[in-house]
Amino acid sequence: MIKKSLCGGLLLSLCLALSACQKNADTIRIATKPMTEQFILAEMLGILIQQETGADVAITKGIGGGTANIHPALLKGEFDLYPEYTGTAWLYVLKQPPLDNPAELPDALQQQYQQQYRLQWVGLYGFNNTFGLAVRRESAQEHRLNSYSDLAAASPQLVFGAEYDFFERDDGYNALTQAYGLQFKARKDLDISLKYQALTGKQIDVVSISTTDGALANPDIQVLSDDKHFYTDYHAGTVVRSDTLQKHPKLKDALLKMENLISEQDMAAMNNAVENEGQDEHTVARAFLQSKGLLRE
């Protein structure tokens, strides 16, 4: 009797374990880098995937090391997909030099990722989170600044500010000023968390940025155009395992609903809503998808 009960218990445990494994296998697992922007994007992806495929979704946010740890985990099957940036993939994953024609980057990435990794890029979201420069809007009006080239004549009257790393990077201060012929009156090394405060407080006049920073939702700040395309494009999109797409036939169409959906201004506003207004990522993501008419409920 005891032996029979034990066998029955073992059989039940085995069935439950198999059931749990099956459920886990059917779950689409999303990973993110440790950035507010990525948290919001993952929530959008999760909402659309659940709605369009009916699959369960598990999101793991804020993986330390970002691409350096997520990409290998994706190859091992520990995750199914994650938001990535084209410049990061080309320069740091594939270790390729910048392309002469940036427009060729998406097709080149798709080919290399499929051949080398059995991964696919599905749906670029529309925004380019690259490096950039911004000024106060009043300065832009006073000096007629719309592009980096416009800064050349005005730069001797302006103070430039950036975090320490910007002055050390190969594509940082020295390379940028040489490319555009900039000669600023002075430069200041700032804590990254204080640089926008320094700009609006008029301690500096020009600041290095990421083009979807939440602080750029401030209407008193104007982002300048990189008219010589000095910086590599970092268009955001979804990298997904090919076998996951095969297993979930409706997944590709779900991911494509994100294609060309989000502008730099949209992303900056959403980042600002989370970072500075205290909203949670899921609420911000759902509200944006609702505003675009993508939710059926």
DRENROLO-750858 format. One record per residue (C-alpha): chain; z, y, x. Coordinates in nm, 2 decimals, padded with zeros to 4 digits. Example, Ala and Ser with C-alpha at 12.3 -4.5 7.8 and 13.67 -1.06 7.14 Angstrom:
# residues 2
<ch: A; c3: 00.78; c2: -00.45; c1: 01.23>
<ch: A; c3: 00.71; c2: -00.11; c1: 01.37>
This chain:
# residues 297
<ch: A; c3: 00.00; c2: 00.00; c1: 00.00>
<ch: A; c3: 00.09; c2: 00.24; c1: 00.28>
<ch: A; c3: -00.22; c2: 00.14; c1: 00.47>
<ch: A; c3: -00.44; c2: 00.21; c1: 00.17>
<ch: A; c3: -00.28; c2: 00.55; c1: 00.11>
<ch: A; c3: -00.34; c2: 00.64; c1: 00.47>
<ch: A; c3: -00.70; c2: 00.54; c1: 00.45>
<ch: A; c3: -00.74; c2: 00.73; c1: 00.13>
<ch: A; c3: -00.58; c2: 01.03; c1: 00.29>
<ch: A; c3: -00.80; c2: 01.01; c1: 00.60>
<ch: A; c3: -01.11; c2: 00.98; c1: 00.38>
<ch: A; c3: -01.01; c2: 01.28; c1: 00.17>
<ch: A; c3: -00.94; c2: 01.49; c1: 00.49>
<ch: A; c3: -01.28; c2: 01.38; c1: 00.63>
<ch: A; c3: -01.45; c2: 01.48; c1: 00.31>
<ch: A; c3: -01.28; c2: 01.82; c1: 00.31>
<ch: A; c3: -01.36; c2: 01.87; c1: 00.67>
<ch: A; c3: -01.73; c2: 01.79; c1: 00.61>
<ch: A; c3: -01.73; c2: 02.02; c1: 00.31>
<ch: A; c3: -01.59; c2: 02.30; c1: 00.51>
<ch: A; c3: -01.84; c2: 02.24; c1: 00.79>
<ch: A; c3: -02.12; c2: 02.24; c1: 00.54>
<ch: A; c3: -02.00; c2: 02.57; c1: 00.39>
<ch: A; c3: -01.97; c2: 02.72; c1: 00.74>
<ch: A; c3: -02.32; c2: 02.60; c1: 00.83>
<ch: A; c3: -02.45; c2: 02.78; c1: 00.52>
<ch: A; c3: -02.28; c2: 03.11; c1: 00.61>
<ch: A; c3: -02.49; c2: 03.37; c1: 00.77>
<ch: A; c3: -02.29; c2: 03.51; c1: 01.06>
<ch: A; c3: -02.34; c2: 03.88; c1: 01.16>
<ch: A; c3: -02.20; c2: 04.03; c1: 01.49>
<ch: A; c3: -02.16; c2: 04.39; c1: 01.59>
<ch: A; c3: -02.09; c2: 04.60; c1: 01.89>
<ch: A; c3: -01.77; c2: 04.81; c1: 01.90>
<ch: A; c3: -01.93; c2: 05.12; c1: 01.73>
<ch: A; c3: -01.88; c2: 05.28; c1: 01.39>
<ch: A; c3: -02.26; c2: 05.28; c1: 01.34>
<ch: A; c3: -02.28; c2: 04.91; c1: 01.39>
<ch: A; c3: -02.00; c2: 04.84; c1: 01.15>
<ch: A; c3: -02.18; c2: 05.04; c1: 00.88>
<ch: A; c3: -02.51; c2: 04.86; c1: 00.95>
<ch: A; c3: -02.35; c2: 04.52; c1: 00.94>
<ch: A; c3: -02.20; c2: 04.60; c1: 00.60>
<ch: A; c3: -02.54; c2: 04.70; c1: 00.47>
<ch: A; c3: -02.70; c2: 04.38; c1: 00.60>
<ch: A; c3: -02.42; c2: 04.18; c1: 00.45>
<ch: A; c3: -02.45; c2: 04.34; c1: 00.11>
<ch: A; c3: -02.83; c2: 04.29; c1: 00.10>
<ch: A; c3: -02.82; c2: 03.93; c1: 00.23>
<ch: A; c3: -02.56; c2: 03.82; c1: -00.03>
<ch: A; c3: -02.76; c2: 03.99; c1: -00.31>
<ch: A; c3: -03.10; c2: 03.86; c1: -00.21>
<ch: A; c3: -03.02; c2: 03.51; c1: -00.08>
<ch: A; c3: -02.69; c2: 03.42; c1: -00.24>
<ch: A; c3: -02.56; c2: 03.30; c1: 00.10>
<ch: A; c3: -02.21; c2: 03.36; c1: 00.22>
<ch: A; c3: -02.18; c2: 03.62; c1: 00.49>
<ch: A; c3: -01.92; c2: 03.65; c1: 00.77>
<ch: A; c3: -01.91; c2: 03.97; c1: 00.98>
<ch: A; c3: -01.75; c2: 03.98; c1: 01.32>
<ch: A; c3: -01.70; c2: 04.35; c1: 01.42>
<ch: A; c3: -01.65; c2: 04.51; c1: 01.75>
<ch: A; c3: -01.73; c2: 04.24; c1: 02.00>
<ch: A; c3: -01.63; c2: 04.37; c1: 02.35>
<ch: A; c3: -01.92; c2: 04.41; c1: 02.59>
<ch: A; c3: -02.17; c2: 04.46; c1: 02.31>
<ch: A; c3: -02.51; c2: 04.32; c1: 02.40>
<ch: A; c3: -02.38; c2: 04.15; c1: 02.71>
<ch: A; c3: -02.17; c2: 03.91; c1: 02.50>
<ch: A; c3: -02.35; c2: 03.91; c1: 02.17>
<ch: A; c3: -02.69; c2: 03.81; c1: 02.30>
<ch: A; c3: -02.57; c2: 03.49; c1: 02.47>
<ch: A; c3: -02.36; c2: 03.40; c1: 02.17>
<ch: A; c3: -02.67; c2: 03.44; c1: 01.95>
<ch: A; c3: -02.86; c2: 03.20; c1: 02.18>
<ch: A; c3: -02.58; c2: 02.95; c1: 02.15>
<ch: A; c3: -02.58; c2: 02.97; c1: 01.77>
<ch: A; c3: -02.24; c2: 03.13; c1: 01.74>
<ch: A; c3: -02.40; c2: 03.41; c1: 01.54>
<ch: A; c3: -02.72; c2: 03.44; c1: 01.34>
<ch: A; c3: -02.81; c2: 03.80; c1: 01.37>
<ch: A; c3: -02.69; c2: 04.15; c1: 01.48>
<ch: A; c3: -02.81; c2: 04.51; c1: 01.49>
<ch: A; c3: -02.97; c2: 04.60; c1: 01.82>
<ch: A; c3: -03.16; c2: 04.89; c1: 01.98>
<ch: A; c3: -03.51; c2: 04.85; c1: 02.13>
<ch: A; c3: -03.43; c2: 05.04; c1: 02.45>
<ch: A; c3: -03.13; c2: 04.82; c1: 02.52>
<ch: A; c3: -03.33; c2: 04.50; c1: 02.45>
<ch: A; c3: -03.62; c2: 04.60; c1: 02.67>
<ch: A; c3: -03.43; c2: 04.76; c1: 02.96>
<ch: A; c3: -03.11; c2: 04.55; c1: 02.98>
<ch: A; c3: -03.19; c2: 04.21; c1: 02.81>
<ch: A; c3: -03.55; c2: 04.17; c1: 02.93>
<ch: A; c3: -03.49; c2: 04.39; c1: 03.23>
<ch: A; c3: -03.83; c2: 04.55; c1: 03.20>
<ch: A; c3: -03.93; c2: 04.90; c1: 03.32>
<ch: A; c3: -04.00; c2: 05.16; c1: 03.06>
<ch: A; c3: -04.34; c2: 05.13; c1: 02.89>
<ch: A; c3: -04.59; c2: 05.41; c1: 02.94>
<ch: A; c3: -04.66; c2: 05.40; c1: 02.57>
<ch: A; c3: -04.34; c2: 05.38; c1: 02.37>
<ch: A; c3: -04.53; c2: 05.29; c1: 02.05>
<ch: A; c3: -04.61; c2: 04.95; c1: 02.21>
<ch: A; c3: -04.24; c2: 04.86; c1: 02.24>
<ch: A; c3: -04.17; c2: 04.69; c1: 01.90>
<ch: A; c3: -04.47; c2: 04.45; c1: 01.94>
<ch: A; c3: -04.38; c2: 04.38; c1: 02.31>
<ch: A; c3: -04.02; c2: 04.30; c1: 02.22>
<ch: A; c3: -04.12; c2: 04.07; c1: 01.93>
<ch: A; c3: -04.35; c2: 03.87; c1: 02.16>
<ch: A; c3: -04.10; c2: 03.84; c1: 02.44>
<ch: A; c3: -03.80; c2: 03.76; c1: 02.22>
<ch: A; c3: -03.99; c2: 03.48; c1: 02.04>
<ch: A; c3: -04.13; c2: 03.33; c1: 02.36>
<ch: A; c3: -03.81; c2: 03.35; c1: 02.56>
<ch: A; c3: -03.53; c2: 03.32; c1: 02.31>
<ch: A; c3: -03.66; c2: 03.20; c1: 01.98>
<ch: A; c3: -03.53; c2: 03.52; c1: 01.83>
<ch: A; c3: -03.71; c2: 03.77; c1: 01.61>
<ch: A; c3: -03.69; c2: 04.14; c1: 01.54>
<ch: A; c3: -03.70; c2: 04.19; c1: 01.16>
<ch: A; c3: -03.71; c2: 04.54; c1: 01.02>
<ch: A; c3: -03.65; c2: 04.85; c1: 01.23>
<ch: A; c3: -03.42; c2: 05.07; c1: 01.03>
<ch: A; c3: -03.60; c2: 05.40; c1: 01.09>
<ch: A; c3: -03.36; c2: 05.59; c1: 01.32>
<ch: A; c3: -03.37; c2: 05.63; c1: 01.69>
<ch: A; c3: -03.02; c2: 05.65; c1: 01.84>
<ch: A; c3: -03.11; c2: 05.77; c1: 02.19>
<ch: A; c3: -02.97; c2: 06.03; c1: 02.42>
<ch: A; c3: -03.04; c2: 06.40; c1: 02.35>
<ch: A; c3: -02.94; c2: 06.76; c1: 02.37>
<ch: A; c3: -02.79; c2: 06.99; c1: 02.11>
<ch: A; c3: -02.70; c2: 07.36; c1: 02.08>
<ch: A; c3: -02.52; c2: 07.58; c1: 01.83>
<ch: A; c3: -02.77; c2: 07.69; c1: 01.56>
<ch: A; c3: -02.70; c2: 08.05; c1: 01.64>
<ch: A; c3: -02.80; c2: 07.99; c1: 02.00>
<ch: A; c3: -03.12; c2: 07.82; c1: 01.89>
<ch: A; c3: -03.21; c2: 08.12; c1: 01.68>
<ch: A; c3: -03.12; c2: 08.37; c1: 01.95>
<ch: A; c3: -03.32; c2: 08.20; c1: 02.22>
<ch: A; c3: -03.58; c2: 08.04; c1: 02.00>
<ch: A; c3: -03.49; c2: 07.69; c1: 02.10>
<ch: A; c3: -03.65; c2: 07.39; c1: 01.93>
<ch: A; c3: -03.73; c2: 07.16; c1: 02.22>
<ch: A; c3: -03.61; c2: 07.08; c1: 02.57>
<ch: A; c3: -03.90; c2: 07.28; c1: 02.71>
<ch: A; c3: -03.78; c2: 07.59; c1: 02.53>
<ch: A; c3: -03.46; c2: 07.56; c1: 02.73>
<ch: A; c3: -03.64; c2: 07.63; c1: 03.06>
<ch: A; c3: -03.65; c2: 08.01; c1: 03.02>
<ch: A; c3: -03.31; c2: 08.04; c1: 02.85>
<ch: A; c3: -03.12; c2: 07.79; c1: 03.07>
<ch: A; c3: -03.00; c2: 08.05; c1: 03.34>
<ch: A; c3: -02.80; c2: 08.22; c1: 03.06>
<ch: A; c3: -02.65; c2: 07.90; c1: 02.92>
<ch: A; c3: -02.36; c2: 07.66; c1: 03.02>
<ch: A; c3: -02.43; c2: 07.29; c1: 03.00>
<ch: A; c3: -02.16; c2: 07.03; c1: 02.92>
<ch: A; c3: -02.14; c2: 06.65; c1: 02.92>
<ch: A; c3: -01.91; c2: 06.36; c1: 02.98>
<ch: A; c3: -01.86; c2: 06.25; c1: 03.35>
<ch: A; c3: -02.10; c2: 05.95; c1: 03.32>
<ch: A; c3: -02.39; c2: 06.18; c1: 03.23>
<ch: A; c3: -02.38; c2: 06.35; c1: 03.56>
<ch: A; c3: -02.38; c2: 06.01; c1: 03.74>
<ch: A; c3: -02.66; c2: 05.82; c1: 03.55>
<ch: A; c3: -03.01; c2: 05.78; c1: 03.69>
<ch: A; c3: -03.15; c2: 05.93; c1: 03.37>
<ch: A; c3: -02.87; c2: 06.19; c1: 03.35>
<ch: A; c3: -02.83; c2: 06.55; c1: 03.45>
<ch: A; c3: -03.03; c2: 06.56; c1: 03.78>
<ch: A; c3: -03.33; c2: 06.37; c1: 03.64>
<ch: A; c3: -03.33; c2: 06.57; c1: 03.31>
<ch: A; c3: -03.31; c2: 06.91; c1: 03.47>
<ch: A; c3: -03.59; c2: 06.82; c1: 03.72>
<ch: A; c3: -03.82; c2: 06.69; c1: 03.45>
<ch: A; c3: -03.79; c2: 07.00; c1: 03.24>
<ch: A; c3: -03.73; c2: 07.26; c1: 03.51>
<ch: A; c3: -03.38; c2: 07.35; c1: 03.38>
<ch: A; c3: -03.15; c2: 07.57; c1: 03.58>
<ch: A; c3: -02.82; c2: 07.62; c1: 03.39>
<ch: A; c3: -02.58; c2: 07.91; c1: 03.47>
<ch: A; c3: -02.30; c2: 07.65; c1: 03.50>
<ch: A; c3: -02.22; c2: 07.29; c1: 03.41>
<ch: A; c3: -01.89; c2: 07.15; c1: 03.28>
<ch: A; c3: -01.76; c2: 06.79; c1: 03.30>
<ch: A; c3: -01.59; c2: 06.72; c1: 02.96>
<ch: A; c3: -01.40; c2: 06.44; c1: 02.79>
<ch: A; c3: -01.64; c2: 06.27; c1: 02.55>
<ch: A; c3: -01.40; c2: 06.32; c1: 02.26>
<ch: A; c3: -01.39; c2: 06.70; c1: 02.32>
<ch: A; c3: -01.75; c2: 06.79; c1: 02.39>
<ch: A; c3: -01.84; c2: 06.89; c1: 02.04>
<ch: A; c3: -01.53; c2: 07.10; c1: 02.01>
<ch: A; c3: -01.63; c2: 07.27; c1: 02.34>
<ch: A; c3: -01.97; c2: 07.34; c1: 02.19>
<ch: A; c3: -01.86; c2: 07.49; c1: 01.86>
<ch: A; c3: -01.58; c2: 07.68; c1: 02.05>
<ch: A; c3: -01.84; c2: 07.84; c1: 02.27>
<ch: A; c3: -01.70; c2: 07.70; c1: 02.60>
<ch: A; c3: -02.05; c2: 07.55; c1: 02.65>
<ch: A; c3: -02.39; c2: 07.62; c1: 02.50>
<ch: A; c3: -02.58; c2: 07.30; c1: 02.55>
<ch: A; c3: -02.43; c2: 06.95; c1: 02.52>
<ch: A; c3: -02.56; c2: 06.59; c1: 02.58>
<ch: A; c3: -02.55; c2: 06.38; c1: 02.27>
<ch: A; c3: -02.64; c2: 06.05; c1: 02.11>
<ch: A; c3: -02.87; c2: 06.14; c1: 01.83>
<ch: A; c3: -02.67; c2: 05.98; c1: 01.55>
<ch: A; c3: -02.33; c2: 06.11; c1: 01.65>
<ch: A; c3: -02.12; c2: 06.18; c1: 01.34>
<ch: A; c3: -02.05; c2: 06.53; c1: 01.46>
<ch: A; c3: -02.42; c2: 06.62; c1: 01.42>
<ch: A; c3: -02.36; c2: 06.63; c1: 01.05>
<ch: A; c3: -02.22; c2: 06.98; c1: 01.12>
<ch: A; c3: -02.49; c2: 07.22; c1: 01.00>
<ch: A; c3: -02.40; c2: 07.46; c1: 01.27>
<ch: A; c3: -02.53; c2: 07.23; c1: 01.54>
<ch: A; c3: -02.90; c2: 07.18; c1: 01.61>
<ch: A; c3: -03.06; c2: 06.89; c1: 01.79>
<ch: A; c3: -03.35; c2: 06.98; c1: 02.02>
<ch: A; c3: -03.67; c2: 06.78; c1: 02.05>
<ch: A; c3: -03.74; c2: 06.58; c1: 02.36>
<ch: A; c3: -04.10; c2: 06.70; c1: 02.37>
<ch: A; c3: -04.19; c2: 06.52; c1: 02.70>
<ch: A; c3: -04.03; c2: 06.19; c1: 02.58>
<ch: A; c3: -03.79; c2: 06.18; c1: 02.88>
<ch: A; c3: -03.55; c2: 05.94; c1: 02.71>
<ch: A; c3: -03.64; c2: 05.58; c1: 02.62>
<ch: A; c3: -03.65; c2: 05.51; c1: 02.24>
<ch: A; c3: -03.35; c2: 05.32; c1: 02.10>
<ch: A; c3: -03.47; c2: 05.23; c1: 01.75>
<ch: A; c3: -03.23; c2: 05.02; c1: 01.57>
<ch: A; c3: -03.33; c2: 04.69; c1: 01.40>
<ch: A; c3: -03.21; c2: 04.34; c1: 01.33>
<ch: A; c3: -03.24; c2: 04.06; c1: 01.59>
<ch: A; c3: -03.21; c2: 03.72; c1: 01.41>
<ch: A; c3: -03.24; c2: 03.35; c1: 01.52>
<ch: A; c3: -03.57; c2: 03.19; c1: 01.42>
<ch: A; c3: -03.40; c2: 02.88; c1: 01.29>
<ch: A; c3: -03.18; c2: 03.09; c1: 01.07>
<ch: A; c3: -03.49; c2: 03.24; c1: 00.91>
<ch: A; c3: -03.63; c2: 02.89; c1: 00.86>
<ch: A; c3: -03.31; c2: 02.77; c1: 00.70>
<ch: A; c3: -03.29; c2: 03.07; c1: 00.46>
<ch: A; c3: -03.64; c2: 03.14; c1: 00.33>
<ch: A; c3: -03.53; c2: 03.46; c1: 00.14>
<ch: A; c3: -03.35; c2: 03.61; c1: 00.44>
<ch: A; c3: -03.66; c2: 03.78; c1: 00.60>
<ch: A; c3: -03.74; c2: 03.97; c1: 00.28>
<ch: A; c3: -03.37; c2: 04.07; c1: 00.26>
<ch: A; c3: -03.37; c2: 04.21; c1: 00.61>
<ch: A; c3: -03.70; c2: 04.39; c1: 00.55>
<ch: A; c3: -03.54; c2: 04.60; c1: 00.28>
<ch: A; c3: -03.37; c2: 04.79; c1: 00.57>
<ch: A; c3: -03.71; c2: 04.88; c1: 00.73>
<ch: A; c3: -03.76; c2: 05.26; c1: 00.77>
<ch: A; c3: -03.47; c2: 05.31; c1: 00.54>
<ch: A; c3: -03.24; c2: 05.54; c1: 00.75>
<ch: A; c3: -03.31; c2: 05.86; c1: 00.93>
<ch: A; c3: -03.11; c2: 06.00; c1: 01.23>
<ch: A; c3: -02.96; c2: 06.26; c1: 00.98>
<ch: A; c3: -02.87; c2: 05.98; c1: 00.74>
<ch: A; c3: -02.70; c2: 05.78; c1: 01.01>
<ch: A; c3: -02.51; c2: 06.08; c1: 01.15>
<ch: A; c3: -02.38; c2: 06.16; c1: 00.80>
<ch: A; c3: -02.26; c2: 05.81; c1: 00.75>
<ch: A; c3: -02.09; c2: 05.79; c1: 01.09>
<ch: A; c3: -01.93; c2: 06.13; c1: 01.00>
<ch: A; c3: -01.81; c2: 05.99; c1: 00.67>
<ch: A; c3: -01.62; c2: 05.71; c1: 00.84>
<ch: A; c3: -01.51; c2: 05.88; c1: 01.16>
<ch: A; c3: -01.41; c2: 06.22; c1: 01.03>
<ch: A; c3: -01.37; c2: 06.19; c1: 00.65>
<ch: A; c3: -01.17; c2: 05.86; c1: 00.65>
<ch: A; c3: -01.40; c2: 05.65; c1: 00.43>
<ch: A; c3: -01.44; c2: 05.28; c1: 00.50>
<ch: A; c3: -01.76; c2: 05.13; c1: 00.63>
<ch: A; c3: -01.82; c2: 04.90; c1: 00.33>
<ch: A; c3: -01.79; c2: 05.19; c1: 00.08>
<ch: A; c3: -02.02; c2: 05.41; c1: 00.28>
<ch: A; c3: -02.28; c2: 05.13; c1: 00.33>
<ch: A; c3: -02.28; c2: 05.04; c1: -00.04>
<ch: A; c3: -02.31; c2: 05.41; c1: -00.15>
<ch: A; c3: -02.61; c2: 05.46; c1: 00.07>
<ch: A; c3: -02.79; c2: 05.15; c1: -00.05>
<ch: A; c3: -02.71; c2: 05.25; c1: -00.41>
<ch: A; c3: -02.87; c2: 05.60; c1: -00.34>
<ch: A; c3: -03.18; c2: 05.42; c1: -00.22>
<ch: A; c3: -03.20; c2: 05.21; c1: -00.54>
<ch: A; c3: -03.16; c2: 04.88; c1: -00.35>
<ch: A; c3: -02.86; c2: 04.74; c1: -00.55>
<ch: A; c3: -02.92; c2: 04.56; c1: -00.87>
<ch: A; c3: -02.56; c2: 04.59; c1: -01.00>
